Amino acid sequence: MKLLRKLFIPILRLLLPNCRQVTQMLLLAQERPPTLRERVLVALHMPLCAACPRFRQQVQLMQKASQRWRSYSEDEGLG
């Protein structure tokens, strides 16, 4: 089992995007719908990484906050 893990994980790391690439894909997904390839690569990367799921949560939080701000601005006639 350990031998399989030692062989499998490095191969996965070569095929999957790194954190910088996933971050870019997550940010681009805010501007346009992600491609199937991007969705699959991000989904495969997330369980292997501690930082990227937190970053995705932060991006979602910022998106909700900006939507609320826009809504508030429109309601108050500020926008």
C-alpha positions as CSV (number, residue, x, y, z in Angstrom):
1,M,0.0,0.0,0.0
2,K,2.8,2.5,0.9
3,L,4.6,1.6,-2.3
4,L,1.4,2.3,-4.3
5,R,1.0,5.6,-2.6
6,K,4.6,6.5,-3.2
7,L,4.2,5.9,-6.9
8,F,0.6,7.2,-7.3
9,I,0.9,10.6,-5.5
10,P,3.9,11.9,-7.6
11,I,2.1,10.9,-10.8
12,L,-1.0,12.7,-9.7
13,R,1.0,15.8,-8.9
14,L,2.4,15.8,-12.4
15,L,-1.0,15.5,-14.0
16,L,-3.0,17.9,-11.7
17,P,-2.6,21.6,-11.6
18,N,-0.7,23.3,-8.8
19,C,-2.2,25.7,-6.3
20,R,-1.3,28.8,-8.4
21,Q,-3.1,27.3,-11.4
22,V,-6.2,26.3,-9.3
23,T,-6.3,29.8,-7.8
24,Q,-6.3,31.3,-11.3
25,M,-9.1,28.9,-12.4
26,L,-11.2,29.8,-9.3
27,L,-10.8,33.5,-10.0
28,L,-11.6,33.1,-13.7
29,A,-14.7,31.2,-12.7
30,Q,-16.0,34.4,-11.2
31,E,-15.9,36.1,-14.6
32,R,-17.1,33.2,-16.9
33,P,-18.4,29.7,-16.5
34,P,-15.5,27.2,-16.0
35,T,-14.9,24.7,-18.7
36,L,-15.5,21.0,-18.0
37,R,-11.7,20.5,-17.9
38,E,-11.3,23.2,-15.3
39,R,-14.1,21.9,-13.2
40,V,-12.6,18.4,-13.2
41,L,-9.0,19.6,-12.5
42,V,-10.2,21.7,-9.6
43,A,-12.3,18.9,-8.2
44,L,-9.4,16.5,-8.3
45,H,-7.0,19.0,-6.7
46,M,-9.2,20.1,-3.8
47,P,-9.0,16.9,-1.7
48,L,-5.2,16.9,-1.9
49,C,-4.7,20.4,-0.8
50,A,-5.4,22.3,2.5
51,A,-5.1,25.9,1.2
52,C,-7.2,25.8,-2.0
53,P,-10.5,24.9,-0.4
54,R,-10.0,27.8,2.1
55,F,-9.2,30.1,-0.8
56,R,-12.4,29.0,-2.6
57,Q,-14.4,29.8,0.5
58,Q,-12.8,33.2,0.8
59,V,-13.6,33.9,-2.9
60,Q,-17.2,32.9,-2.3
61,L,-17.5,35.1,0.8
62,M,-16.1,38.1,-1.1
63,Q,-18.5,37.4,-4.0
64,K,-21.5,37.3,-1.6
65,A,-20.3,40.5,0.2
66,S,-19.9,42.4,-3.1
67,Q,-23.4,41.3,-4.2
68,R,-24.9,42.5,-0.9
69,W,-23.0,45.8,-1.2
70,R,-24.4,46.3,-4.8
71,S,-27.9,45.4,-3.6
72,Y,-27.5,47.9,-0.7
73,S,-26.2,50.6,-3.0
74,E,-29.0,50.1,-5.5
75,D,-31.7,50.2,-2.7
76,E,-30.3,53.4,-1.2
77,G,-29.8,55.1,-4.6
78,L,-26.0,55.1,-4.1
79,G,-25.1,53.1,-7.2
